[in-house]
Amino acid sequence: MGSNPPTRPNHLEPSPLGTKEYWDSLYTTELHNHSADTSDIGTIWFSDSGAEDKVLSFLSSHILSDKKLLGPKTTRQNCSFLDLGTGNGHFLLRLRGLDEDGEVDEEGEKWEGRMLGVDYSAQSVDFARRIAASKGVEIEFEYFDLMSDSPSSILTNEESEGWDVVLDKGTFDAISLSEERDGQGRRLCEGYREKVMPLVRQGGLLLVTSCNWTGEELRGWFAGA
C-alpha cells in the first residue's frame, strides 16, 4: 500500500503582511532611504537564520555535484533563476557572487545564467533595479502578480517552457497571510501551487523558504489533497 499524501494544514490568521499596501509602503520607505544613502539596500529577509547561505549551499551540492538534480547539462554558467517576490533583489545579488552586504565577494561562487526577479509591488521592482544597476550586475526585474497575471509574460526566450530554478523566500508566507479570496472563493494560498508550477520547467526545482510553515506543512500545501 502506498503512503497517504500529507494533510493540508489549517490556514494562518490574516495579517497586514499579506496585503499589497504593506509592501508598497515598505518599499516606498526603502526607496527613500536608498536615495539618501546608496549603501542602504534595505531589509534582508531571513538573514538571522542564514537562509540565503543555506540555499546557495544546497544549489551547489545538488545541482553541480554528482547528484545533478537538473541534469548533466545544467551548469553554473547556464542555470536560470526566477525569484518570486524578489523585494530588493538581494537573493539574486548573492547568486551573482555578491556578499550579504551587496559587495563583491572575491570568494563567492557566481551563477551566470539568466535571472529574473518579479514582484507585485512596483516600488519593489524600482528599488531592485536601482540596487542592481548601482552594483553593475545583470539581473532583470519585472512587475508580476503571481496570483493574478498570466505566466506567459515571464515565460520568454529560452525559459518559454519554464525556469530551471524558481525561488520563493517568504512569498508563500505573505500569500498565506492574505485574507483575499480567488474567483472560487478560496484563500489565495490555496491556489499557489497551480499558479507556480507552470513557471518551473519539467525536471526543474521550486525552492521555498518559509518562517511560517514547517517542511511537512509545506508538503501538505503542495502535495496534499
C-alpha positions in Angstrom: 0.0 0.0 0.0 1.2 3.5 -0.8 1.7 6.1 1.8 -1.1 8.7 2.2 -0.5 12.2 0.9 0.3 14.8 3.6 -2.6 16.6 5.1 -3.3 20.2 4.1 -2.6 22.5 7.1 -5.1 24.9 8.6 -4.9 28.5 7.4 -3.0 31.2 9.1 -4.8 34.2 10.6 -4.7 37.2 8.1 -2.1 39.8 8.7 -1.1 43.2 7.2 2.0 41.4 5.8 -0.5 39.7 3.5 -1.5 43.0 1.9 -0.1 44.8 -1.1 -0.5 48.1 0.7 2.0 46.9 3.4 4.7 46.1 0.8 4.1 49.2 -1.3 4.6 51.3 1.8 7.7 49.4 2.9 9.4 49.7 -0.4 8.5 53.3 -0.8 10.3 53.9 2.5 13.3 51.8 1.4 13.5 53.6 -1.9 13.6 56.9 0.0 16.3 55.6 2.3 18.4 54.3 -0.6 18.1 57.6 -2.4 19.6 59.3 0.7 22.3 56.6 1.2 23.0 54.3 -1.7 24.8 51.9 0.7 21.4 51.2 2.3 20.0 48.2 0.4 17.0 47.6 2.7 15.8 44.7 4.7 17.4 41.3 4.1 14.7 38.9 5.0 15.6 35.7 7.0 19.2 36.9 7.4 19.1 35.9 11.1 18.7 32.2 10.0 21.2 32.3 7.2 18.6 31.3 4.8 20.3 32.5 1.6 23.6 30.8 2.5 21.7 27.5 3.1 20.0 27.7 -0.3 23.3 28.6 -2.0 24.9 25.6 -0.4 22.0 23.4 -1.5 22.3 24.6 -5.1 26.0 23.9 -5.2 25.7 20.4 -3.7 22.6 19.3 -5.6 23.0 20.9 -9.0 26.7 20.9 -9.5 27.8 17.8 -7.6 27.3 14.2 -8.6 23.6 14.5 -7.7 23.0 16.7 -10.8 19.3 17.2 -9.9 18.7 19.4 -13.0 20.6 17.0 -15.4 24.2 16.9 -16.7 23.8 19.9 -19.0 22.9 22.4 -16.3 25.9 24.3 -15.0 26.7 27.4 -13.1 27.1 29.2 -16.5 23.6 28.4 -17.9 21.2 27.7 -14.9 18.3 30.1 -15.0 16.6 31.5 -11.9 13.2 33.1 -11.3 12.8 34.9 -8.0 9.2 35.2 -6.9 8.5 38.2 -4.6 12.0 39.5 -5.2 11.8 42.5 -2.9 15.2 44.3 -3.1 16.6 41.5 -5.3 19.1 40.6 -2.7 18.9 36.8 -3.2 19.7 37.3 -6.9 22.6 39.6 -6.0 24.0 36.7 -3.8 23.7 34.3 -6.8 25.7 36.8 -8.9 28.5 36.5 -6.4 27.9 39.5 -4.1 28.1 39.1 -0.3 25.4 39.8 2.2 26.1 43.5 2.2 25.8 43.6 -1.6 29.6 44.0 -2.2 31.8 41.9 -4.5 32.7 38.7 -2.7 36.1 37.5 -4.1 35.5 34.1 -2.7 31.9 34.0 -3.8 30.7 31.4 -6.4 28.9 33.2 -9.2 26.0 31.9 -11.1 26.0 33.3 -14.7 22.7 32.2 -16.2 19.6 34.4 -16.8 18.0 35.8 -13.7 14.6 37.4 -13.3 13.2 38.9 -10.2 9.4 39.6 -10.1 7.2 41.3 -7.5 3.6 42.7 -7.3 4.9 45.9 -5.7 6.1 48.3 -8.4 8.1 50.1 -5.7 10.0 46.8 -5.1 10.8 46.4 -8.8 12.1 50.0 -9.0 14.2 49.5 -5.8 15.7 46.2 -7.0 16.6 47.7 -10.4 18.3 50.7 -8.8 20.4 48.4 -6.5 21.4 46.1 -9.3 22.4 49.0 -11.5 24.5 50.5 -8.8 26.3 47.2 -8.3 26.8 46.7 -12.0 25.2 43.3 -12.2 23.0 42.0 -15.0 19.6 40.9 -13.5 16.2 41.5 -14.9 13.3 42.8 -12.7 9.7 43.0 -13.8 6.3 43.7 -12.2 4.3 40.5 -12.0 1.5 39.4 -9.7 1.8 35.6 -9.3 -1.8 35.1 -8.2 -3.5 37.1 -11.0 -1.2 37.6 -14.0 -0.7 35.2 -16.9 2.5 33.2 -16.6 3.2 33.8 -20.3 4.6 37.2 -19.6 7.6 35.7 -17.8 7.9 32.5 -19.8 10.0 34.0 -22.6 13.2 33.3 -24.6 14.8 30.0 -23.6 12.6 29.9 -20.5 9.4 29.6 -22.6 8.9 26.1 -21.1 9.8 27.1 -17.5 12.7 28.1 -15.4 15.4 25.8 -14.1 15.0 27.1 -10.5 12.1 29.1 -9.1 12.9 30.7 -5.7 10.4 31.8 -3.1 11.8 33.4 0.0 8.9 34.3 2.1 6.4 34.9 -0.7 4.2 31.9 0.0 4.3 33.1 3.6 2.9 36.5 2.7 0.3 35.0 0.4 -0.7 32.7 3.3 -1.4 35.8 5.4 -3.7 37.4 2.9 -7.4 37.4 3.6 -8.2 37.8 -0.1 -10.1 35.1 -1.9 -10.0 34.0 -5.5 -12.8 33.5 -8.0 -13.6 30.1 -6.5 -13.9 31.6 -3.0 -10.6 30.1 -1.8 -8.0 31.8 0.3 -5.2 32.8 -2.2 -2.7 30.4 -0.8 -4.9 27.5 -1.9 -4.3 28.4 -5.5 -0.5 28.9 -5.1 0.5 25.5 -6.4 -1.5 25.8 -9.7 0.0 29.3 -10.3 3.6 28.5 -9.6 4.0 25.1 -11.3 3.8 26.3 -14.9 6.8 28.5 -14.1 9.0 25.5 -13.3 10.4 23.6 -16.2 9.9 19.9 -16.3 12.5 18.4 -14.0 13.2 21.9 -12.5 13.3 23.0 -8.9 10.9 25.0 -6.7 12.8 26.1 -3.6 10.5 27.6 -0.9 12.0 29.3 2.2 9.4 29.8 5.0 9.2 31.1 8.5 5.5 30.3 8.9 5.4 26.7 7.8 7.4 23.5 8.6 8.7 21.3 5.8 5.9 18.8 6.4 3.2 21.6 6.3 4.7 22.9 3.0 4.4 19.4 1.6 0.8 19.4 2.7 0.1 22.6 0.8 1.9 21.4 -2.4 1.3 17.7 -2.4 -1.7 17.3 -0.1 -5.3 16.8 -1.0 
